[in-house]
């Protein structure tokens, strides 16, 4: 029975808690008042959420508090315009250059008369005008539908905020008329501005923003619903403009310090994206002088720094970091055991889990590993993590995995790391046993499981002939005859008992010690022989000589000082003349053992093929 402390579902839970606790006391900034209803926001409201591209969402504080999306709507509408009108048409109306001016400035590119980018109000009004539809209601419905697909749930308008926007939006109306005078708008100005007010008045939560960010990080497909919100070819364009223009005239410093495509809104929301990995949503109403949430900026800076999320430092995704997961009844070591040992082990195998990893390990991929294992540990006593296929790692990843190993150890479980020949991250886990390959790790874990069973042979260092499965069913006289016919010898570690290519004219019984079946170097082409199987006391080997007397296909080498009994085929033939049952019994037992091994191999192949 495993007892102990709970293993956290994900380290993100504690990381978000720490960030919330750190920045909640920050009283800097001022709540926006140019839209009167926004001035009524509680400055103490503070929520953080993170959504991963495999559909997990984590939130802390006021992560479910609803507020209006405001300018965070702009990249979503820009994406809609690209899909509906095409890149060339959209860029003919709005640029993609940072303006260096406040979001509501009355300026345009003097060379083209276009608004500088779709993230400032003038540019956003132009892209809003590019949304198709037969009338304003249809265009608003299409916009809400798109926003809802990004968020993964139906979104609605805050009618009070919308009314306040309409009552105080003269500057935006002036910007729209200016864009019309420059030829960037060619439809009804009042309808366009009203639609723009509506898109800014959509109600969202931090969780919605995080999922929207994860949808962009996931190539435009919502990772929770699986529904596509934007075509992948336009995601790069949207994220590019968010990177350079999303945080207004603070965009350059943001990209330098945080390094994530992002967009802020004057209600206090911030949305940030790490492509291929996750989306971040923060809400806190007090704004800095650039119109960005004070706490939102600081949370993103903290997460980016501590978790090394900077866009220019990452290229890999998290989907395939866990290459394969197997339980002990789906995979076994190459150790050959007696039938009684195998039967005892079969009742305990489900207590062993193997997790193969691949690719790069950094915070987001290591968090995925943590979450996968933490969700799968019921009934596990031994956890093998195979790092053989991991190509690299960083310090945040190591911290996450060390945290996991410590939590598993506190909960009474044993962590085993497979490091590969070059060590890597697996050798740096502080509370883990380490092995060079998965097979030896599996064998060690199986021995631990057998140690908790009641099998009499589990620790036996010497076996007598009557304990061998190949000789089961023989009477005392037949066993005595075999004992007289075998030749017993003791050999030292490193001795080759069987050599590949030799004639198979003997069978062997391992009475004590340990031996390995190896493929020679010239077969594998590697730097050392490949181990096919390991045998302990009570196991016969070389018995295939009974079937075809062909040449040996592998080497058999002693791992330690061993005592071996050998029986030649000629001696066996002589025994059968006096004791006919010996031949029948041995061949029947051999057939049963081979069938048993074949069934086990088939079960493992099925598991590995899934």
N, C-alpha and C positions, 0 to 999 in steps of 0.2 A: 504494500500500500504506500503510495507516494503522498507525503504530506509536506507542508511548508507554505511559503509565501506565494501569493498570486504572481503569475508572470504577466506583465503589462502587455496589452494588445499591440501597442506601438509606442516607440519612444517619442513620437510627435505629441502625444497627450501631455507628457511632462514638459516638453520643450515649449509648447504653447502656453501652458500654465505659468512657466517661469517668465516668459515674455509679457504675459498679461500682468503678472504681479509686479514686474519691473517698471512697466510704463503706465500703469493705472494712476499712480500719484502725480504724473506729469500734468501740470496745470497751464502749460504754455498754449498760445494760440487764442483765436477768437472765433466764435460761432458766426457763420455768414448771416447777414441781416438784410442784404439788398433784395432778397426775396423774403418778405416779412414772415411767412410761415416757417422758414428755415430758422429764423431767430428764436423760435420757441423750442428748439431742440435742447435736450438735457446734455450739457457738456461732459457729464460723468459717464454717459453711455459709451461702452467700449467693448467691442467684440473682435475676435480673430477666428478665421477658419482656413483650413488647408484641405484641398481635394487632390487626390492622386489620379494618374491616368488609368489606374486599374479600378477606379470607382469607389475608393474609400474617402470619407469626409470626416474631418476632425474639427471640433469647434470648442471655443472657450469664451467665457464671459457672455456678452450680449450678442452671440453669434446668430441668434434667431430673431433679433430685433429688426423690424421693417423700417426702411428709410427710402428716399427716392434716389434713383440711379444717377440723375443729373448727367454730367459730362462723360461718365463711364459708358453711356449709351453710344458715344461717338464712334469708337472703333467698330462696334457691332453694325451700326448703320453704314459706315464706310465699307465694311465687308458686303453688306447687302447691295450697295451701289455697284461694287465691282462685279458681283455676280449678275446683276441685271443689265448693266450697261457696258461692261467690259473695261479693261484697264485703260485703254487709250482714250475712251470717251470721258471717263472719270478724271483722268489726269489733264484733260483739256479744260476742265472746270476748276480744279483745285490742285495745289501743289503738294509736295511732301517735304518741304524744307522747314526746319525749326525757325520760328519767327523771332525768338528772343524777346517777345513782348507778352504782356498779360493776355489771358484767354479771351477777354472781351475787347481787345484793342481795335480801333478803327483804322486798320492798315491792310495793305495788299502788296503783293510783289510788284514793284514799279516796272519791271520788264514785261510782265504778262497780264497784269491787272487781276490775276487770280488771288484768292486767299492763300496764305502761305501753306496751310496744311489742314486736314479734316479734323484735327483735334482742338483747334480754336473755334470760337463761336461762328465767325464768318464762314469758315470752311465747312463746319458741321451743318449750317443752314443750307449750303449748296448741296452737300451730299444727301441731306434729307429730301431736297427737291428732286433727286434722281430716283427715289423710290416709286415704282410704278403702281398703278391702280386707276380705276375708273372714277373714283371720287375720294375725298378725304377719309371717309369712314373705312373704305376698303384698304387704303394705304396704311391707316393706323392698325387695322386688324392684321395685316401682313407683318407689320413691324412687331406687334405684340406676339404673334406666333413665332417669329424668329427668335426674339428674346427668350420666350418660354422654352424653345428647343435648346438654347444655350444653357438655361438654368435647370432644365429637366423637370419643370413643373409649370402650371399655368400662372402667368403674372398679370397683374391688374394695375390700374392707374390710381394715384392718390388725387382725388378730385379737388381737395382743398388746396394742395400744393399747385395743381394745375391752374386753379382760379387765381392764386397769388402770382403765379408766373405771368398769366395774361394781364393782370392788373398792373404789373410793374415792369413789363418787358419792352419798353419803348426803345432802349438801346439796341436790343436784338432786331426790332423792327427796322431801326435805322440802318443796321448792318445789312439787312435783307434788301432794302431799297438801294443801298450802295452797290451790292452785288448785282442787282438788276441793271443798274446804270452802267456797269462794266460788262454787261452781256453774259454774266455767269448764271443768271436766273432767267427763265423765260415763261414762268407760270405765275399764278396768282400769289402775290407776296403774302397776303393775310393768311391764306390757307397753308402755305409753307411754314410760316412762323408758328401758326397754331399747332401744326403737326410736330414741329421742333419742340415746342413747350410740352406737348404730350409725351414725346419720347423721353424727355428729362424727368417726367413725373411718374415713371413706372416704379412701382414698389419692389424692392429687393431686400435680401438679408446678406450678411457676411457669407453664409453658406452658399447662397445663390452666386455671389461674386466668385467664390472659390471654385464652384462647379463650372461657371462660365470660363474661368481661367483654365481649368483642367480640360475643357472642351477645346479651347484653342491649343493647349499643349498636346492634345491628342489628335491633332490634324483636322479639327473641325467636327469630330464625332463626340457626342456626349458620352462620357465613360460610364455613366450610370444607366441611362436609358438605351444607349446604343444608337440613338437617332442622330442623323447628320444635321448640323446647324449651318455649316458653311462648307463650300467645296475646298478641299485641301490646297488647291493651287492659289487660293486667295489668302490663306492663313498667313503665309510668309509676308505678304504685303501688309496685312493688318498689323502683325507683330513688329514689322520694321518701323512703321510710323509710330506705333506705341513706344518703341525703344527711343526714338529720337525726339518725339514731340508730345508724348503722353503726359508728362508732368509739367507742362507749360514752360515758363522761362527758367525752370529748375531742371529741365530735362538732361542737360549735359552733366551736371553734378550727380543726378540720380543714376545715370548710366555708369558713371565712374564709380560711385560708391556701392550701388546695389546690383547693377548689371542685369536687370530683368525688364523685359517689355512690361509697361504698366500704364494705367490710366486712373486719374483721380477725379473726384466729383465734389462740388462745393457743399453737398450735404454731409461730407465727411468720410465718404467711401474711398477705398483704394483697391484696385484689382491689379495683381501682378502674375506673370506667367513665366514658368521655366519649361521651354519646349521639351516634349518627350517625357516629362516627369510630373509636374504638379501646377496647381493654381492656388493663389493666395488671395483671400478677401479680408480686409480690415475695415472697421467702422468706428470712427470717433469724430464728433462734430467740430471741435476746435481746429481752425485752419492756421497755417503760417502765412507769411506775406505773399507767397506765390499762389495761394488758394488750395494748398494740399494739406490733408489731415496731418497734424503734428505727430500724434501717436502712430498713425498709419505709416508715415515715413520712417519713424524710428523702429517700429516692429519689422518692417521689411529690411532695413539696414542690419538689424540684429540677426534675423534669420539668414540673410545672404552671407554675412560674415561668419557666423558660427557654423553653418552647414555647408559653406563653400558652394553657394548656388549660382554664383556669377555666370551669366550666360556664356561668356567667352571662354569659360573654363570647362564646359561640359558639352558632350555630343551624344552620349548614349541614353537609351530609355530604360525603363524598369520592368517592362513586360516579361522579358525572358530571362531575368537574372536567376530564377529558380529553374534549373534545367530539368530536374526530375526529383520526385519524392517517392520513397518506397518504404514499406514496413518490412520487418524481418521475415515475415512469411512469404514475401515476394522476392526476396533476394537472400542468398546465402554465401558464406565464404567458401573457399576451395578446400576447406578442411574436411577430410573424409572421416566419419565417425562410425561407431557401431550402431546397430539398429536401435538398441536400448537408449543410447545417448541421443540419437536423432529424435526418437519418440518423446523423450523428456524435453528436449529443446523445442519441439513443435508446440508444446503447451505454453511456451514462454516467448516465442518469437515476436508476437505483436507488441512486446514491450520495447522493441528496438525500432528506431526510425532513421532513415538515411536521406539526407538532403544534398543534392548535387547542385553547385552554383556555377555560373559562367559569366564571362564578360567583366566589365569594370565594376568595382564596388566603391561607391561614394554614398553620401547620406541617403539619397532617395532610394537607391537600389538596396542598400543595407537595411533601410527601414522596411522595404518590401520583404526581405529575408526574415527580419525580426517578426513581422506581422504574420507571415506564413507559418513559421515554426510555432509561435505563441498560440496560434489558433488550432494547432494540430497535435498538441502534446498530451491530450487525455490518454491515459494508459501507458505512456512512454516512461521508461526508466533510463534508457540510453539513447542519446541523440548524436548521430554522426553527421558532421558537416564537411562535405568534400569540396575543397577549394582548388582542386587540381586544374580546373578549366577557368579559373579567375585570372584575368590578364593584368589587373592592377587594382590599387586601393588607395584611399587617403585617410587622414587621421579621423575625420568625423565618422567614416564607415567603421574604422577599427573601434571607436568609442561605442558605437551602436552595438556591434557584435560582442564586445567585451561586456557591455551591460546585459545583453541577452544571456551570455554564458554565466554571468554572476547570478542572474535571476533564476536560471535553470538549476544552478548548483544550490541556491537557497531553498528551492522547492524540492530538493532531494534527488535531482536527476544528475546524470553524469554526461558531460559534453566531451565528444571525441572529435578532433580535427584531423582531416587528411590534408597534408600540406604539399605533397609533391616533392620532388627532389630539390627544388630551390627554396623551400620553406614558405616564403610569402606571408600573407596575412594570417594564415592558419597557425603558424608557429608563434604568433604574437598574442594569441588569446591566452589570457592569464590563468584561467581556471580550467583549461581543457587538456586532456591527454592528446598527444600528437603522434601520428603515424605517417609514413611516407606514401602508403597506398591504401586504397579502400579495402582491399582484401584482408590485409593484416589487421586493419581496424575492425572489420566485421568479425574476424576470428576472435579477436580479443573480447569484443562485446558478447559473442556467443559463449565464450568461456565464463564470462561474468554471469550470464543468464543460467548456465548449467550449474554454476556454483550455488545458485539459489534453489536448485531442484534437489530431489532426493535420489538421483541416479547413482548406483553404487560404483560405476566405472568412471565417474567424472574426474576423479583425482587419482585414479589407480596408476601407479608407475610401472607395474609389471602385470602382464596378462598371461594366463595359461591357455593351452590349446582349446580346452572345452569352452572357453569364452568367445571364440571366434565365430562370427555369423556364418562363415563359409562351411564350418564343421557342425553346425546345429543339427541335431537329430541322430548323430552317431552314438552307439552304445559304448560302454566302458572298454570293451575288448577292441573295438575298432579305433577308438581314440588312443589306446595303449599301443596299438600297432603303428599308428601314424607317428606317435612320439618316438618309437624306435627307428622309424624310417627317415625322420628329418635330421638335418645337420644344423646344429646350433652354433652360432659364432657371435662374438662381440666385436663391433667395428667402431672406429673413432670418428669424431665429427669431421666432415669434409670428404669422407670416403664415398666414392661412387659405387653403389651396389649394382645398379643396372645402367648400361650405357646404350644410348640410342644406336640402332643398327645391329645390335647383337641378336643372336638367335634366341627366341623365347622358348626355353626348354625347362624352366623352373618356375615355381610359385613360392611366395614368401609370406611369413607370418611375423609381424612386428611385435615382439614380446615386451620390449621396453625401449624408451628413447623417442625420437621424433625424426621423420624423414620428409623430404619434399620431392615432388615430381616436377621436373624442370624441362622446358624447351631449350635446347642448346643455342648458343649465340648465333651460329650460322643460319639458324631457322628464323629467329626473331629479327636479326639484323640490328639489335639494340646494343646498349652498353653492358647489359647483364642478362643472364638467363631469365626467362619469364616463368614464374611459378604457376603450375597448373593445379596442384593439389598438395595438401599437407596431411600426413597421417600420424596418428599416435598409437599407443599400445592397444592391442585388441583388433587391429585392422589388417587384413591381408592385402597384398599387392602382387602385381605380376601374374594375377590369376587368369588374365585373358589368354595366356599360353594354353589353357585347357581347351580353347575353342579352335584356334587355327595354327598354333606353333609358328606364327610369322615372326618377323624381326621386331625388335623393340622400337617404339616410336618416340621415346623420351628418355631422359636421364632420371635416375633415382639416386639422390644424394642425402647422406646423413646430416641433419642439422645439429645433432649432438651425439654423444656416445650412446650406441644403441645395440640391443640384442635381437638377432634375427634368426628365425628358423626357416630353412629352405627345404623344399620337397621337389625333387626332379620328377619329370613326367614318366621317366622309366621306372622310378621307385613306386609311383602311384599305380602304374600298370601292374607291377608285381603284387601290390597290396590288393588290387581288385580281383586277382586270381584266387586269393584266399578269402577275401571279404567283398563279395560282389556289391553289397549295399553301399560301400564307400563311394564308388564311382557315381552311382545313381544319386546319392544324397548330395555329394559335392556339386554335381552339375545342376541339380534342382535348386540348391541354395544360390549358386551363381546366377541362374536365370532370374530368381526372385530379387537378388540384389541389383542386377542390371536393370530390371523393370522398375524397381524403386527409384534408382538414380535417374532413369529416363523420365519418370513422372515428375520428379523434382525439377529436372532441367526444363521440361516443358512448361511448368508453372512459372519458373523464372523468366523464360522467354516471353510468355504472355504478358507478364508484368512489365518487362522492359520494352515491349512493343507498343504499350499504351501511350 
